Amino acid sequence: MKKNYKKRKKENFLFSIICATVGMNTGLDRLCKSLSSQIYKNFELIICDQNNHLLNKKIIDKYNNIKIKFIKSRKGLSIARNKGIDSSIGDYLIFLDDDIKLNKYYLFKINKILENKKHDIIAYKVVNNNKSLLKYPEVDCYLSTTYQIFNSISSVSFVINSKKKLYFNKNLGLGSKNIYQSGEETDFLLNAKRKFNYKIFFTTSIEINHKSKNISLLHTLKKSFLYGCGWGYVVKKNNLNYSFILSNFLKIFLNIIYHFLTLNFKKMLISILTLAGRLFSFAK
């Protein structure tokens, strides 16, 4: 007897790619060039421009093969991204910076994964100068622990279902008026997990390229302190358990000792400032 196999229906999900940008540089052109070469075309790019001028708006004319929405925003990464969320119409949201380069199969692979199973969130790898930005799983899996959410997902490395409205905390992220210049994506994902029971699927089949910027040691140290403050704010806000907090403080303390013993004083200072930022935010 011949079996009847039900064919899975192919779906073309609409992706809303939200890019918050500030300044006038070649980064936005780099991102748009990557998007214009995508073999999967069902997407919109929402540029959330935080500048006082309109110079970046010229990008719409240059890349007329892309559906681009150009909106103005006050400064602040989270504020700008929230405006992008309100303007989006996609089935899924993707948050990219203007210094990201994408493989031409990037969106095609995401859509292919979602055809097989409609994941709430997909996470993937970011490469910075041929080095992994974070510590990523070596196999496809679900990221379920707090440790994994903190250590395996960055601001530009996830796709999320838009069926339920979720916004970034405006107190967090670059450009915030507060000292908490990081942690916006971690807080965002912890909220998605807590409020909507969203599951995070990590895939090893996708990676994107992040172009690092050359910054001074002084700026690096300042950034380490402010990022540490953001980490502490997220931990306090989400009432994370003491074992998680203590293990992370112990890890960074051991890093300081290791860098001292190996005479890597630059990394030692970075670790010290990160630790100081975390302690400072806890004390506030």
N, C-alpha and C positions, 0 to 999 in steps of 0.2 A: 504494500500500500504506500502510495506516494505521500510524503509529508508536506504540509503547507507551512512554509516559513514566512512569518510576517516580516517584511522589510522595514528596517528602521528609516523613518522619514528624515531626510536631510533638512537641516535648518540653517538659516543664515541670520545669526544674531547681529543686532545693531550695537556697535561699541561706541560709547562716548568717551573720547580721550581728552582729559582735562589737563591743560598745561598752564600753570601759574608762572608768569615770567616778570622779571624786573631788570631794567637796564637794556642797553642796545648792544647786542653782540651777535656773533655768527651762530650761536647755539640754536636759536629758534629755526634758523635756516637748515641746520644740520638735522633737526628733528623732522621738519617738514619734508626734506628730501627723502628721509627714510620712509615716511608715511606715503609719499607719492609713488614709491616703488613697491608698495605692498601688493601682493597678488590677490589678497582678499580686500574688497573695496567697500564693504558695508560698514562704514564708520563715519563719525563726525569728529572734528577737532575743535575743541573749545579753548581758545586762547584767553586767559584771564590776565590782562595787562595791568600792572601796578604802577606804571609810569605816569608822569604828568603830561607827557607828549603823546603823539599818535604815530610816531615813526614806525613802530612795529606793525602797524596796520597794513603797510605796503606788502607784507608777506601774502596777503589774500590774493592780490593781483598776480604775484609771481607763481603761486601754486593754485591755479584756478581749476585743477583737476581734483582738488580735495574740497570736501564740504567743510568750510571753516566758519565758526562763529567767533566774533571778536567782541569781547566785553571788557569794560573798565572796572577796576577794583581798587579799594584802599589797600595799602601795603599790609602784608602779612600773608604767609603761605596758606594758613588754614582759612582765613577770611576769603582769599581769592578762590581757593578750591571749593568752598561752600557756595560761592556765586556760580561757579561752574556746574555744581551739582543741580542747582535750581534751574539752570538753562539747558540741562541735558534731557535727551529723549531716548537714550539708548537702553537696551536690555541689560547691559553691563557697563560698569564704569572702570576706567583705567586712568591712573594718575601718573603722568610723566613730567620730568623736568625738561628744560630746553637744552640740556647737554647730553641727551640720550640718542644713541644710534641703534637702529633696529634691523634685524635680519628681515629680508623681504617675505619670509614665511611666518613672521611673528604672529600676526592676526589670524592667519590661516590655521596655524597649529592650535591657537586658543579655541577657535570655533570648532575645530575637529574634536578636541577634548570635550567640549560642551555638548556636542552632538551625541556622544556616547553616554554622558551623564551630566545633568545640569547642576554642576557644583555651585555652592553658594559663593565660594571664594577660591580662586586659583592663585597660587604663589609660585615664584620661579627665581632663577639665579640672576644676579647682577655681576658683571665682570668689570673691574676697574684696572686699566693698564695690564690686561691679561691675567689679573689676579682676582680671585673671588672676593667680593666685598664683605661677605659675612660667612659664617659657618653653615653650610647647607647639607641637608640629607643626601646620601649617595644613591638612594632609590626613591621611586615615587611612593608617597605616603601621605597620611593626614597629619597635620600639625595640631596637636591637641593640648600640649602643656604650655604653661605660661613661659617657661624657659625658651621653648621653640618659637613662640610668637615674638619674644624680645630679641632673639638671636638669629633668626633665620628669615626675617622679612624686613625689608626696608621700605622707604616711602614710595619708591617707584616700582616695586616688584610684586604687585598683586592686582588681580581683577576681581571685582565684586558685583554681585547681582544688585540691580537697582530697584527691585520690586518694593523694598521698604526703605523709607528715607532715613538716612543716617548722615550726620554732619561731623566735621572736625571741630575739636575744641579750640576756639580762637585764642586761648591763652597759651597754646603750644605751637611750636614751629618757627622757622626762620621768619624774621620780620615782625614777630610778636612784640608787643610793647612791654612784655614781661621778660624775665631772665630765662624762661623755659624755652630754649631755642631748638628743642628736639622732642621726640616722643609722640608726635601727633598721629603717626600711622599706628603705633602700638596701642595707644588709647582708643583709636578708631576701631581697630580690630577686636580689642577686648570688649568694647561695647557691642559689636556685632555678635560676638560669641555669647555674651551674657543676655542681651535683650532678645535676640532672635534665634539663638542656638545655631548660628551659622557654623558650618564645618569648613575647614581650610585644607584644600588639597594641594600638595606640593608636587610639581612635575619637574623631572630632570630634562625634559625634552625642549625646554625653552630657556633662553638666556638673552639678556640685553646688555649693551655696552654703555658704560658710564664714563664720560671723559673727565678725568681729574684735573683740578686746577692747581697751579703752583701758588702757594700762599706762604707768607712769612712764618717764622717760628712763633713770633709774638701773637699773630692771628690764630695759629694752631692751638696755642696754649689757652687763649681766650675762648676759642670754640670748644675746647675740651671741658672747660669749667661750665660754660652755658649748656652744653649737651648733658653734662652730669646733672645740672639743675633740672633739666627736662625729664631725665630718667627718674629722679626722686619725686617729682610732681606726679608723674603717672603712677608710680608705685603707691604713693600715699592716697591718691584719688581713688584708685581701684582696690584699696584695702588688701593688698597682696600679703601673703603669709610671711611669717618671720623667717622660716627656713629658706625661702627664696631670697629674701633681703640679705640675710647673714651669709649665705653661700656666695652671693655676688660681691659683697664687701670683702669677704675672705679672698676671693679670686683676684680682685684688683690689688689688694694688699700684697699678695704673693707675687703679683706682677712687678710691683714696685721693688720688692726685694731682689727679684731675678734680674731686673734691668740694672739695678745698682751693682750687683755682683758681676755682671757681664760688661760693666762700664758703658752701658747704653743710656747716657744721661738724658738724651732727648726724649726717649720713650718713657724714662722714669718720671720726667717732669710732666709729660702728658698724662700719665697714670695718676700722679699726685693731684693734678688739677681736676681730673675727672672725679676722683674720690672726694676732693674738697667741694665740688659742685653738688654731688649727691648728698653729702653731709649738710651742706648749707640749706638745700631745699627741704630737707627733713626738719631742720631747726626752725624754719619760717612758720 
